[in-house]
Amino acid sequence: MTTALLITDVQNNHFAKGGFPALDCQDHPRRHLPNPLTPRTRGPGPACRHPTDNRLFKWGTDNTGIDIRILAAAGAAVIVKHQADSFHQTKLSHLLAGLGATRFRIIGTTTQNCVVFSALSEEAESYWMNVLPDCCATPDESNDRFAIHALSSQVSVEPDRDLCPLSKRPRY
């Protein structure tokens, strides 16, 4: 039983100098980095990037790039997606099957969009899954809390202070 870690949409544009900085953007690069001292909780897994036609996340710009530290933490692959759902018309299911994953955990941005739609994807139903709220972010704290609260009625939502030790967020 392998647990994968899905790092969704932690792109350059969500950092402090980006055009769509997420909650706690000063701390954002570190919030989403799994603690390297806890490989047992990390698990293998991909990072997803979500280029679009709009100016904020335009394909081919640095905005949709993924920080090298996050790429190193992902360790497996980068999935390019074109919808909020990380499974929709991507090879994510195939990659998870190749890893032998029966469980996965989700961290990333933006909570109310890519995290929610990936967690609620029809293709995700065959996995045990946990959203780590202390490792998710969005530009607006209220939207972040609403999204996490709504998700908690559908999937497991449990923080992991070992995986995301710099988080100062409350338990949900």
Sequence and secondary structure as in RCSB ss.txt:
>XXXX:A:sequence
MTTALLITDVQNNHFAKGGFPALDCQDHPRRHLPNPLTPRTRGPGPACRHPTDNRLFKWGTDNTGIDIRILAAAG
AAVIVKHQADSFHQTKLSHLLAGLGATRFRIIGTTTQNCVVFSALSEEAESYWMNVLPDCCATPDESNDRFAIHA
LSSQVSVEPDRDLCPLSKRPRY
>XXXX:A:secstr
 EEEEEEE  BGGGSTTSSS  TTTTTHHHHTS  TT HHHH  EEEEE  BSSGGGBTTSGGG B HHHHHHHE
EEEEE SSSSTTTTSSHHHHHHHHTEEEEEEEEE IIIIIHHHHT GGGGGSEEEEEEEEEE S HHHHHHHHHH
HTTTSEE   TTTSTT      
